[in-house]
Amino acid sequence: MAIITKIEVQKKNEDRVNIYVDDKFFMAIFKELVFTFNLKKGNEIDEKDLKSILRNEMFIKAKNKSLNILSRADQSEKKIREKLATDYEDEVIDDVIDFLKKYNFINDDILAQRIVSTNINLNRCGKNRIKQNLYNKGISKEAISEAVSEIDSDIEFENAMYLAKKRYELVKKDEKRKIYQKISQHLAYKGFDYDIIKRVLNKLLNYDEYDM
């Protein structure tokens, strides 16, 4: 039988402790688990069984934390990993991610589609802003590329025109070049690319001689 030879609190995180078995590092766990399983220096243990019990306990805690996070807002796999990383080992996090994916609690493809739908239909953003919003949510590059590729170019143009008309009402008393510049800057900020902005402004203002 192996023997616990030392239990020490981590210097950088007082909520976690390092356990040493036969004078060798065994694993790091939450301090509360020391009391839960009545672990003490000098205890004889079965290393395999104890490791399994402790890892299962940490998995349950990490799973519950992730479900609590997801109950407040949808999250990408990357964001869940980041939120668990300060308290749990990589192997535990991997197990939690597998569980969340299995029961569809996280799905980057579906989350990306939801964000795109909201950005297009409610916020009327252009592709560039949508890409940035997806990136900020931790969506994978593959999921971003797939989601953005499905954006209808006609709808994007209509949204740009809608925003341009609203901005025009605020700046229509300015001289023509300033109107062009102010609307184009606003549309660029909302994430529309050069070609859409130019098409919208030429149609709205009918001034082909103005260029950005």
C-alpha positions as protocol buffer text, in pm:
chain_id: "A"
residue {
  index: 1
  type: MET
  ca { x: 0 y: 0 z: 0 }
}
residue {
  index: 2
  type: ALA
  ca { x: 116 y: 352 z: -77 }
}
residue {
  index: 3
  type: ILE
  ca { x: 128 y: 615 z: 199 }
}
residue {
  index: 4
  type: ILE
  ca { x: 40 y: 984 z: 189 }
}
residue {
  index: 5
  type: THR
  ca { x: 363 y: 1154 z: 296 }
}
residue {
  index: 6
  type: LYS
  ca { x: 270 y: 1520 z: 254 }
}
residue {
  index: 7
  type: ILE
  ca { x: -29 y: 1746 z: 193 }
}
residue {
  index: 8
  type: GLU
  ca { x: 64 y: 2108 z: 124 }
}
residue {
  index: 9
  type: VAL
  ca { x: -137 y: 2415 z: 27 }
}
residue {
  index: 10
  type: GLN
  ca { x: -39 y: 2563 z: -308 }
}
residue {
  index: 11
  type: LYS
  ca { x: 136 y: 2899 z: -287 }
}
residue {
  index: 12
  type: LYS
  ca { x: -53 y: 3055 z: -576 }
}
residue {
  index: 13
  type: ASN
  ca { x: -395 y: 2913 z: -489 }
}
residue {
  index: 14
  type: GLU
  ca { x: -481 y: 2850 z: -125 }
}
residue {
  index: 15
  type: ASP
  ca { x: -798 y: 2664 z: -226 }
}
residue {
  index: 16
  type: ARG
  ca { x: -593 y: 2382 z: -376 }
}
residue {
  index: 17
  type: VAL
  ca { x: -342 y: 2142 z: -224 }
}
residue {
  index: 18
  type: ASN
  ca { x: -70 y: 1915 z: -357 }
}
residue {
  index: 19
  type: ILE
  ca { x: -73 y: 1555 z: -236 }
}
residue {
  index: 20
  type: TYR
  ca { x: 248 y: 1354 z: -218 }
}
residue {
  index: 21
  type: VAL
  ca { x: 248 y: 976 z: -200 }
}
residue {
  index: 22
  type: ASP
  ca { x: 566 y: 793 z: -97 }
}
residue {
  index: 23
  type: ASP
  ca { x: 746 y: 1130 z: -113 }
}
residue {
  index: 24
  type: LYS
  ca { x: 647 y: 1183 z: -476 }
}
residue {
  index: 25
  type: PHE
  ca { x: 391 y: 1430 z: -615 }
}
residue {
  index: 26
  type: PHE
  ca { x: 63 y: 1245 z: -664 }
}
residue {
  index: 27
  type: MET
  ca { x: -195 y: 1504 z: -773 }
}
residue {
  index: 28
  type: ALA
  ca { x: -342 y: 1848 z: -699 }
}
residue {
  index: 29
  type: ILE
  ca { x: -698 y: 1872 z: -565 }
}
residue {
  index: 30
  type: PHE
  ca { x: -932 y: 2116 z: -397 }
}
residue {
  index: 31
  type: LYS
  ca { x: -862 y: 2164 z: -29 }
}
residue {
  index: 32
  type: GLU
  ca { x: -1221 y: 2073 z: 57 }
}
residue {
  index: 33
  type: LEU
  ca { x: -1170 y: 1725 z: -90 }
}
residue {
  index: 34
  type: VAL
  ca { x: -904 y: 1660 z: 173 }
}
residue {
  index: 35
  type: PHE
  ca { x: -1179 y: 1687 z: 433 }
}
residue {
  index: 36
  type: THR
  ca { x: -1441 y: 1513 z: 220 }
}
residue {
  index: 37
  type: PHE
  ca { x: -1226 y: 1200 z: 191 }
}
residue {
  index: 38
  type: ASN
  ca { x: -1052 y: 1247 z: 528 }
}
residue {
  index: 39
  type: LEU
  ca { x: -708 y: 1247 z: 369 }
}
residue {
  index: 40
  type: LYS
  ca { x: -422 y: 1274 z: 617 }
}
residue {
  index: 41
  type: LYS
  ca { x: -47 y: 1238 z: 621 }
}
residue {
  index: 42
  type: GLY
  ca { x: 36 y: 877 z: 704 }
}
residue {
  index: 43
  type: ASN
  ca { x: -284 y: 733 z: 552 }
}
residue {
  index: 44
  type: GLU
  ca { x: -242 y: 416 z: 351 }
}
residue {
  index: 45
  type: ILE
  ca { x: -413 y: 442 z: 14 }
}
residue {
  index: 46
  type: ASP
  ca { x: -474 y: 255 z: -307 }
}
residue {
  index: 47
  type: GLU
  ca { x: -338 y: 507 z: -556 }
}
residue {
  index: 48
  type: LYS
  ca { x: -549 y: 391 z: -850 }
}
residue {
  index: 49
  type: ASP
  ca { x: -877 y: 392 z: -657 }
}
residue {
  index: 50
  type: LEU
  ca { x: -809 y: 727 z: -487 }
}
residue {
  index: 51
  type: LYS
  ca { x: -713 y: 894 z: -811 }
}
residue {
  index: 52
  type: SER
  ca { x: -1029 y: 768 z: -976 }
}
residue {
  index: 53
  type: ILE
  ca { x: -1249 y: 887 z: -687 }
}
residue {
  index: 54
  type: LEU
  ca { x: -1089 y: 1231 z: -673 }
}
residue {
  index: 55
  type: ARG
  ca { x: -1099 y: 1280 z: -1049 }
}
residue {
  index: 56
  type: ASN
  ca { x: -1465 y: 1185 z: -1058 }
}
residue {
  index: 57
  type: GLU
  ca { x: -1533 y: 1433 z: -778 }
}
residue {
  index: 58
  type: MET
  ca { x: -1355 y: 1709 z: -968 }
}
residue {
  index: 59
  type: PHE
  ca { x: -1539 y: 1618 z: -1287 }
}
residue {
  index: 60
  type: ILE
  ca { x: -1874 y: 1661 z: -1108 }
}
residue {
  index: 61
  type: LYS
  ca { x: -1769 y: 1998 z: -969 }
}
residue {
  index: 62
  type: ALA
  ca { x: -1636 y: 2118 z: -1306 }
}
residue {
  index: 63
  type: LYS
  ca { x: -1947 y: 1991 z: -1485 }
}
residue {
  index: 64
  type: ASN
  ca { x: -2177 y: 2171 z: -1242 }
}
residue {
  index: 65
  type: LYS
  ca { x: -1978 y: 2491 z: -1278 }
}
residue {
  index: 66
  type: SER
  ca { x: -1999 y: 2477 z: -1656 }
}
residue {
  index: 67
  type: LEU
  ca { x: -2374 y: 2408 z: -1649 }
}
residue {
  index: 68
  type: ASN
  ca { x: -2421 y: 2702 z: -1414 }
}
residue {
  index: 69
  type: ILE
  ca { x: -2230 y: 2925 z: -1657 }
}
residue {
  index: 70
  type: LEU
  ca { x: -2436 y: 2798 z: -1951 }
}
residue {
  index: 71
  type: SER
  ca { x: -2760 y: 2858 z: -1762 }
}
residue {
  index: 72
  type: ARG
  ca { x: -2683 y: 3231 z: -1779 }
}
residue {
  index: 73
  type: ALA
  ca { x: -2565 y: 3254 z: -2140 }
}
residue {
  index: 74
  type: ASP
  ca { x: -2459 y: 3034 z: -2430 }
}
residue {
  index: 75
  type: GLN
  ca { x: -2084 y: 2981 z: -2447 }
}
residue {
  index: 76
  type: SER
  ca { x: -1834 y: 2848 z: -2698 }
}
residue {
  index: 77
  type: GLU
  ca { x: -1607 y: 2556 z: -2619 }
}
residue {
  index: 78
  type: LYS
  ca { x: -1311 y: 2794 z: -2593 }
}
residue {
  index: 79
  type: LYS
  ca { x: -1484 y: 3018 z: -2337 }
}
residue {
  index: 80
  type: ILE
  ca { x: -1589 y: 2721 z: -2121 }
}
residue {
  index: 81
  type: ARG
  ca { x: -1233 y: 2594 z: -2123 }
}
residue {
  index: 82
  type: GLU
  ca { x: -1105 y: 2937 z: -2019 }
}
residue {
  index: 83
  type: LYS
  ca { x: -1354 y: 2963 z: -1734 }
}
residue {
  index: 84
  type: LEU
  ca { x: -1261 y: 2617 z: -1600 }
}
residue {
  index: 85
  type: ALA
  ca { x: -885 y: 2644 z: -1652 }
}
residue {
  index: 86
  type: THR
  ca { x: -812 y: 2830 z: -1328 }
}
residue {
  index: 87
  type: ASP
  ca { x: -956 y: 2552 z: -1110 }
}
residue {
  index: 88
  type: TYR
  ca { x: -930 y: 2224 z: -1298 }
}
residue {
  index: 89
  type: GLU
  ca { x: -673 y: 2007 z: -1469 }
}
residue {
  index: 90
  type: ASP
  ca { x: -677 y: 1964 z: -1848 }
}
residue {
  index: 91
  type: GLU
  ca { x: -794 y: 1601 z: -1827 }
}
residue {
  index: 92
  type: VAL
  ca { x: -1096 y: 1699 z: -1616 }
}
residue {
  index: 93
  type: ILE
  ca { x: -1181 y: 1985 z: -1854 }
}
residue {
  index: 94
  type: ASP
  ca { x: -1157 y: 1753 z: -2153 }
}
residue {
  index: 95
  type: ASP
  ca { x: -1404 y: 1514 z: -1987 }
}
residue {
  index: 96
  type: VAL
  ca { x: -1645 y: 1801 z: -1915 }
}
residue {
  index: 97
  type: ILE
  ca { x: -1624 y: 1927 z: -2273 }
}
residue {
  index: 98
  type: ASP
  ca { x: -1698 y: 1576 z: -2402 }
}
residue {
  index: 99
  type: PHE
  ca { x: -2003 y: 1561 z: -2175 }
}
residue {
  index: 100
  type: LEU
  ca { x: -2129 y: 1905 z: -2284 }
}
residue {
  index: 101
  type: LYS
  ca { x: -2087 y: 1819 z: -2650 }
}
residue {
  index: 102
  type: LYS
  ca { x: -2253 y: 1479 z: -2611 }
}
residue {
  index: 103
  type: TYR
  ca { x: -2569 y: 1637 z: -2472 }
}
residue {
  index: 104
  type: ASN
  ca { x: -2547 y: 1943 z: -2699 }
}
residue {
  index: 105
  type: PHE
  ca { x: -2499 y: 2192 z: -2417 }
}
residue {
  index: 106
  type: ILE
  ca { x: -2226 y: 2349 z: -2630 }
}
residue {
  index: 107
  type: ASN
  ca { x: -2215 y: 2356 z: -3007 }
}
residue {
  index: 108
  type: ASP
  ca { x: -2001 y: 2618 z: -3180 }
}
residue {
  index: 109
  type: ASP
  ca { x: -2181 y: 2578 z: -3512 }
}
residue {
  index: 110
  type: ILE
  ca { x: -2526 y: 2641 z: -3364 }
}
residue {
  index: 111
  type: LEU
  ca { x: -2400 y: 2925 z: -3145 }
}
residue {
  index: 112
  type: ALA
  ca { x: -2236 y: 3090 z: -3448 }
}
residue {
  index: 113
  type: GLN
  ca { x: -2563 y: 3068 z: -3642 }
}
residue {
  index: 114
  type: ARG
  ca { x: -2753 y: 3230 z: -3354 }
}
residue {
  index: 115
  type: ILE
  ca { x: -2505 y: 3515 z: -3328 }
}
residue {
  index: 116
  type: VAL
  ca { x: -2514 y: 3573 z: -3703 }
}
residue {
  index: 117
  type: SER
  ca { x: -2895 y: 3576 z: -3701 }
}
residue {
  index: 118
  type: THR
  ca { x: -2905 y: 3831 z: -3419 }
}
residue {
  index: 119
  type: ASN
  ca { x: -2637 y: 4048 z: -3579 }
}
residue {
  index: 120
  type: ILE
  ca { x: -2811 y: 4047 z: -3915 }
}
residue {
  index: 121
  type: ASN
  ca { x: -3175 y: 4076 z: -3813 }
}
residue {
  index: 122
  type: LEU
  ca { x: -3157 y: 4291 z: -3500 }
}
residue {
  index: 123
  type: ASN
  ca { x: -2825 y: 4477 z: -3504 }
}
residue {
  index: 124
  type: ARG
  ca { x: -2795 y: 4500 z: -3883 }
}
residue {
  index: 125
  type: CYS
  ca { x: -2420 y: 4444 z: -3879 }
}
residue {
  index: 126
  type: GLY
  ca { x: -2196 y: 4379 z: -4177 }
}
residue {
  index: 127
  type: LYS
  ca { x: -1981 y: 4069 z: -4222 }
}
residue {
  index: 128
  type: ASN
  ca { x: -1666 y: 4227 z: -4079 }
}
residue {
  index: 129
  type: ARG
  ca { x: -1837 y: 4319 z: -3750 }
}
residue {
  index: 130
  type: ILE
  ca { x: -2006 y: 3979 z: -3734 }
}
residue {
  index: 131
  type: LYS
  ca { x: -1671 y: 3801 z: -3779 }
}
residue {
  index: 132
  type: GLN
  ca { x: -1525 y: 4006 z: -3495 }
}
residue {
  index: 133
  type: ASN
  ca { x: -1823 y: 3933 z: -3269 }
}
residue {
  index: 134
  type: LEU
  ca { x: -1791 y: 3561 z: -3338 }
}
residue {
  index: 135
  type: TYR
  ca { x: -1419 y: 3572 z: -3266 }
}
residue {
  index: 136
  type: ASN
  ca { x: -1481 y: 3756 z: -2938 }
}
residue {
  index: 137
  type: LYS
  ca { x: -1720 y: 3479 z: -2836 }
}
residue {
  index: 138
  type: GLY
  ca { x: -1444 y: 3224 z: -2884 }
}
residue {
  index: 139
  type: ILE
  ca { x: -1598 y: 3061 z: -3191 }
}
residue {
  index: 140
  type: SER
  ca { x: -1353 y: 2849 z: -3391 }
}
residue {
  index: 141
  type: LYS
  ca { x: -1226 y: 2978 z: -3725 }
}
residue {
  index: 142
  type: GLU
  ca { x: -1396 y: 2692 z: -3905 }
}
residue {
  index: 143
  type: ALA
  ca { x: -1735 y: 2769 z: -3749 }
}
residue {
  index: 144
  type: ILE
  ca { x: -1691 y: 3141 z: -3821 }
}
residue {
  index: 145
  type: SER
  ca { x: -1610 y: 3076 z: -4186 }
}
residue {
  index: 146
  type: GLU
  ca { x: -1909 y: 2844 z: -4225 }
}
residue {
  index: 147
  type: ALA
  ca { x: -2155 y: 3079 z: -4052 }
}
residue {
  index: 148
  type: VAL
  ca { x: -2046 y: 3392 z: -4238 }
}
residue {
  index: 149
  type: SER
  ca { x: -2056 y: 3216 z: -4575 }
}
residue {
  index: 150
  type: GLU
  ca { x: -2431 y: 3169 z: -4532 }
}
residue {
  index: 151
  type: ILE
  ca { x: -2506 y: 3542 z: -4498 }
}
residue {
  index: 152
  type: ASP
  ca { x: -2732 y: 3660 z: -4781 }
}
residue {
  index: 153
  type: SER
  ca { x: -2556 y: 3941 z: -4969 }
}
residue {
  index: 154
  type: ASP
  ca { x: -2888 y: 4104 z: -5062 }
}
residue {
  index: 155
  type: ILE
  ca { x: -2993 y: 4121 z: -4696 }
}
residue {
  index: 156
  type: GLU
  ca { x: -2654 y: 4265 z: -4604 }
}
residue {
  index: 157
  type: PHE
  ca { x: -2697 y: 4533 z: -4871 }
}
residue {
  index: 158
  type: GLU
  ca { x: -3049 y: 4612 z: -4746 }
}
residue {
  index: 159
  type: ASN
  ca { x: -2922 y: 4650 z: -4391 }
}
residue {
  index: 160
  type: ALA
  ca { x: -2644 y: 4882 z: -4506 }
}
residue {
  index: 161
  type: MET
  ca { x: -2896 y: 5091 z: -4698 }
}
residue {
  index: 162
  type: TYR
  ca { x: -3128 y: 5107 z: -4395 }
}
residue {
  index: 163
  type: LEU
  ca { x: -2845 y: 5233 z: -4173 }
}
residue {
  index: 164
  type: ALA
  ca { x: -2724 y: 5475 z: -4440 }
}
residue {
  index: 165
  type: LYS
  ca { x: -3070 y: 5631 z: -4470 }
}
residue {
  index: 166
  type: LYS
  ca { x: -3095 y: 5672 z: -4093 }
}
residue {
  index: 167
  type: ARG
  ca { x: -2753 y: 5836 z: -4078 }
}
residue {
  index: 168
  type: TYR
  ca { x: -2838 y: 6056 z: -4376 }
}
residue {
  index: 169
  type: GLU
  ca { x: -3127 y: 6212 z: -4183 }
}
residue {
  index: 170
  type: LEU
  ca { x: -2876 y: 6322 z: -3918 }
}
residue {
  index: 171
  type: VAL
  ca { x: -2618 y: 6469 z: -4156 }
}
residue {
  index: 172
  type: LYS
  ca { x: -2819 y: 6581 z: -4461 }
}
residue {
  index: 173
  type: LYS
  ca { x: -2756 y: 6950 z: -4390 }
}
residue {
  index: 174
  type: ASP
  ca { x: -2380 y: 6904 z: -4426 }
}
residue {
  index: 175
  type: GLU
  ca { x: -2200 y: 6963 z: -4754 }
}
residue {
  index: 176
  type: LYS
  ca { x: -2208 y: 6665 z: -4991 }
}
residue {
  index: 177
  type: ARG
  ca { x: -1856 y: 6535 z: -4942 }
}
residue {
  index: 178
  type: LYS
  ca { x: -1896 y: 6535 z: -4563 }
}
residue {
  index: 179
  type: ILE
  ca { x: -2226 y: 6349 z: -4595 }
}
residue {
  index: 180
  type: TYR
  ca { x: -2050 y: 6083 z: -4801 }
}
residue {
  index: 181
  type: GLN
  ca { x: -1764 y: 6056 z: -4556 }
}
residue {
  index: 182
  type: LYS
  ca { x: -1979 y: 6043 z: -4242 }
}
residue {
  index: 183
  type: ILE
  ca { x: -2212 y: 5775 z: -4378 }
}
residue {
  index: 184
  type: SER
  ca { x: -1925 y: 5567 z: -4513 }
}
residue {
  index: 185
  type: GLN
  ca { x: -1744 y: 5585 z: -4177 }
}
residue {
  index: 186
  type: HIS
  ca { x: -2061 y: 5476 z: -3996 }
}
residue {
  index: 187
  type: LEU
  ca { x: -2113 y: 5180 z: -4228 }
}
residue {
  index: 188
  type: ALA
  ca { x: -1749 y: 5077 z: -4197 }
}
residue {
  index: 189
  type: TYR
  ca { x: -1786 y: 5088 z: -3818 }
}
residue {
  index: 190
  type: LYS
  ca { x: -2091 y: 4860 z: -3847 }
}
residue {
  index: 191
  type: GLY
  ca { x: -1878 y: 4609 z: -4036 }
}
residue {
  index: 192
  type: PHE
  ca { x: -1965 y: 4656 z: -4403 }
}
residue {
  index: 193
  type: ASP
  ca { x: -1691 y: 4623 z: -4662 }
}
residue {
  index: 194
  type: TYR
  ca { x: -1583 y: 4876 z: -4924 }
}
residue {
  index: 195
  type: ASP
  ca { x: -1789 y: 4739 z: -5212 }
}
residue {
  index: 196
  type: ILE
  ca { x: -2120 y: 4742 z: -5024 }
}
residue {
  index: 197
  type: ILE
  ca { x: -2055 y: 5088 z: -4879 }
}
residue {
  index: 198
  type: LYS
  ca { x: -1977 y: 5232 z: -5221 }
}
residue {
  index: 199
  type: ARG
  ca { x: -2284 y: 5071 z: -5380 }
}
residue {
  index: 200
  type: VAL
  ca { x: -2510 y: 5201 z: -5104 }
}
residue {
  index: 201
  type: LEU
  ca { x: -2373 y: 5555 z: -5116 }
}
residue {
  index: 202
  type: ASN
  ca { x: -2381 y: 5579 z: -5494 }
}
residue {
  index: 203
  type: LYS
  ca { x: -2742 y: 5462 z: -5493 }
}
residue {
  index: 204
  type: LEU
  ca { x: -2848 y: 5679 z: -5197 }
}
residue {
  index: 205
  type: LEU
  ca { x: -2662 y: 5996 z: -5294 }
}
residue {
  index: 206
  type: ASN
  ca { x: -2626 y: 5937 z: -5668 }
}
residue {
  index: 207
  type: TYR
  ca { x: -2276 y: 6085 z: -5666 }
}
residue {
  index: 208
  type: ASP
  ca { x: -2043 y: 5854 z: -5854 }
}
residue {
  index: 209
  type: GLU
  ca { x: -1772 y: 6116 z: -5865 }
}
residue {
  index: 210
  type: TYR
  ca { x: -1722 y: 6090 z: -5492 }
}
residue {
  index: 211
  type: ASP
  ca { x: -1487 y: 5816 z: -5384 }
}
residue {
  index: 212
  type: MET
  ca { x: -1391 y: 5707 z: -5036 }
}
